[in-house]
Amino acid sequence: MGLFSKDIETFEDLFLHQLQDVYYAENQITKALPKMIDKATDPALKAGFETHLRETEGQIERLEQVFSMIGEQAKGATCPAIEGIIKEANEVAGDIADKAVLDAALIASAQAVEHYEITRYGTLIAWAKQLGRSDCIDLLQATLDEEYATDDKLTSMATSKDNARAAAAEPA
Amino acid sequence: MGLFSKDIETFEDLFLHQLQDVYYAENQITKALPKMIDKATDPALKAGFETHLRETEGQIERLEQVFSMIGEQAKGATCPAIEGIIKEANEVAGDIADKAVLDAALIASAQAVEHYEITRYGTLIAWAKQLGRSDCIDLLQATLDEEYATDDKLTSMATSKDNARAAAAEPA
């Protein structure tokens, strides 16, 4: 288990807790993505999720490097936020029979995950700067850049053929 | 209760479910913000949360107008994502004694809430376009613009005096 929130006293503790939160979240995402790959019907979306799964594995390694830089062991702290986001993704996608509507729902769920990561890495970078841990920033920024790029790709998919297809679909 | 996820068959159903999800989320946010106002110690942060509470009430009214435009009654659908984000915010802020560290944690939590709203309104706008519901877009876009502005203000706070204060604070 990571740092309990009751143990947060200093700004360094807060940074460590956030790092553990994101580490837990990234690990949950690697478990959620294979299910999203299975469900996605559009080959481009499926391929996009596969790419993001490999990226997420690299992001976990970067977090492990940051833990090492600050002299801490890599540990996760349970993150109710990502659990809620993934639970909602599963609930919504769970029973959609229409393939195009299902793909649209999966894209929206993936964007909710991306935005959670964007906000948390943005926070970690701001805090690392203020703690004078510029050595950690490049690693965190590399991941943040990937998250923005993934979100942009998902936005392109959400506004293009997949959803036009879903909007044109006959009711089941 | 709003539309159950098992009732999602068409793209219109998906749009309605997402609208109900965001409506539930905004209402949960109006309950969470007064607690964040109470906890915040920096007067600028407290004032920022108060402004956002009033904005959120306006955003709920806009959602009610969108429900009306599509001929539906305004209803919420339980949103595990916002519940998780708020639960995490309460857990982290719950026991921090140092005022500056607490404010930094509150800013980060508020940004997680903003990013959830940003992704959901972005999705609703993309879907409204594809459903040919351009009448709904202006209302949704007005709220999305407010969410981005609030997130920008929070980023300014996260990278300025509050956190510098927290980073300089003595361990408790």
Boltz contact constraints between the chains, C-beta under 6 A:
constraints:
  - contact:
      token1: [A, 5]
      token2: [B, 91]
      max_distance: 6.0
  - contact:
      token1: [A, 5]
      token2: [B, 92]
      max_distance: 6.0
  - contact:
      token1: [A, 6]
      token2: [B, 95]
      max_distance: 6.0
  - contact:
      token1: [A, 8]
      token2: [B, 96]
      max_distance: 6.0
  - contact:
      token1: [A, 9]
      token2: [B, 171]
      max_distance: 6.0
  - contact:
      token1: [A, 9]
      token2: [B, 172]
      max_distance: 6.0
  - contact:
      token1: [A, 10]
      token2: [B, 171]
      max_distance: 6.0
  - contact:
      token1: [A, 11]
      token2: [B, 101]
      max_distance: 6.0
  - contact:
      token1: [A, 11]
      token2: [B, 166]
      max_distance: 6.0
  - contact:
      token1: [A, 11]
      token2: [B, 167]
      max_distance: 6.0
  - contact:
      token1: [A, 14]
      token2: [B, 101]
      max_distance: 6.0
  - contact:
      token1: [A, 14]
      token2: [B, 105]
      max_distance: 6.0
  - contact:
      token1: [A, 80]
      token2: [B, 84]
      max_distance: 6.0
  - contact:
      token1: [A, 80]
      token2: [B, 87]
      max_distance: 6.0
  - contact:
      token1: [A, 80]
      token2: [B, 88]
      max_distance: 6.0
  - contact:
      token1: [A, 81]
      token2: [B, 84]
      max_distance: 6.0
  - contact:
      token1: [A, 81]
      token2: [B, 85]
      max_distance: 6.0
  - contact:
      token1: [A, 81]
      token2: [B, 88]
      max_distance: 6.0
  - contact:
      token1: [A, 83]
      token2: [B, 84]
      max_distance: 6.0
  - contact:
      token1: [A, 84]
      token2: [B, 80]
      max_distance: 6.0
  - contact:
      token1: [A, 84]
      token2: [B, 81]
      max_distance: 6.0
  - contact:
      token1: [A, 84]
      token2: [B, 83]
      max_distance: 6.0
  - contact:
      token1: [A, 84]
      token2: [B, 84]
      max_distance: 6.0
  - contact:
      token1: [A, 85]
      token2: [B, 81]
      max_distance: 6.0
  - contact:
      token1: [A, 87]
      token2: [B, 80]
      max_distance: 6.0
  - contact:
      token1: [A, 88]
      token2: [B, 80]
      max_distance: 6.0
  - contact:
      token1: [A, 88]
      token2: [B, 81]
      max_distance: 6.0
  - contact:
      token1: [A, 91]
      token2: [B, 5]
      max_distance: 6.0
  - contact:
      token1: [A, 92]
      token2: [B, 5]
      max_distance: 6.0
  - contact:
      token1: [A, 95]
      token2: [B, 6]
      max_distance: 6.0
  - contact:
      token1: [A, 96]
      token2: [B, 8]
      max_distance: 6.0
  - contact:
      token1: [A, 101]
      token2: [B, 11]
      max_distance: 6.0
  - contact:
      token1: [A, 101]
      token2: [B, 14]
      max_distance: 6.0
  - contact:
      token1: [A, 105]
      token2: [B, 14]
      max_distance: 6.0
  - contact:
      token1: [A, 108]
      token2: [B, 123]
      max_distance: 6.0
  - contact:
      token1: [A, 111]
      token2: [B, 119]
      max_distance: 6.0
  - contact:
      token1: [A, 112]
      token2: [B, 119]
      max_distance: 6.0
  - contact:
      token1: [A, 115]
      token2: [B, 115]
      max_distance: 6.0
  - contact:
      token1: [A, 115]
      token2: [B, 119]
      max_distance: 6.0
  - contact:
      token1: [A, 119]
      token2: [B, 111]
      max_distance: 6.0
  - contact:
      token1: [A, 119]
      token2: [B, 112]
      max_distance: 6.0
  - contact:
      token1: [A, 119]
      token2: [B, 115]
      max_distance: 6.0
  - contact:
      token1: [A, 123]
      token2: [B, 108]
      max_distance: 6.0
  - contact:
      token1: [A, 126]
      token2: [B, 158]
      max_distance: 6.0
  - contact:
      token1: [A, 126]
      token2: [B, 159]
      max_distance: 6.0
  - contact:
      token1: [A, 130]
      token2: [B, 163]
      max_distance: 6.0
  - contact:
      token1: [A, 130]
      token2: [B, 164]
      max_distance: 6.0
  - contact:
      token1: [A, 130]
      token2: [B, 167]
      max_distance: 6.0
  - contact:
      token1: [A, 131]
      token2: [B, 167]
      max_distance: 6.0
  - contact:
      token1: [A, 158]
      token2: [B, 126]
      max_distance: 6.0
  - contact:
      token1: [A, 159]
      token2: [B, 126]
      max_distance: 6.0
  - contact:
      token1: [A, 163]
      token2: [B, 130]
      max_distance: 6.0
  - contact:
      token1: [A, 164]
      token2: [B, 130]
      max_distance: 6.0
  - contact:
      token1: [A, 166]
      token2: [B, 11]
      max_distance: 6.0
  - contact:
      token1: [A, 167]
      token2: [B, 11]
      max_distance: 6.0
  - contact:
      token1: [A, 167]
      token2: [B, 130]
      max_distance: 6.0
  - contact:
      token1: [A, 167]
      token2: [B, 131]
      max_distance: 6.0
  - contact:
      token1: [A, 171]
      token2: [B, 9]
      max_distance: 6.0
  - contact:
      token1: [A, 171]
      token2: [B, 10]
      max_distance: 6.0
  - contact:
      token1: [A, 172]
      token2: [B, 9]
      max_distance: 6.0
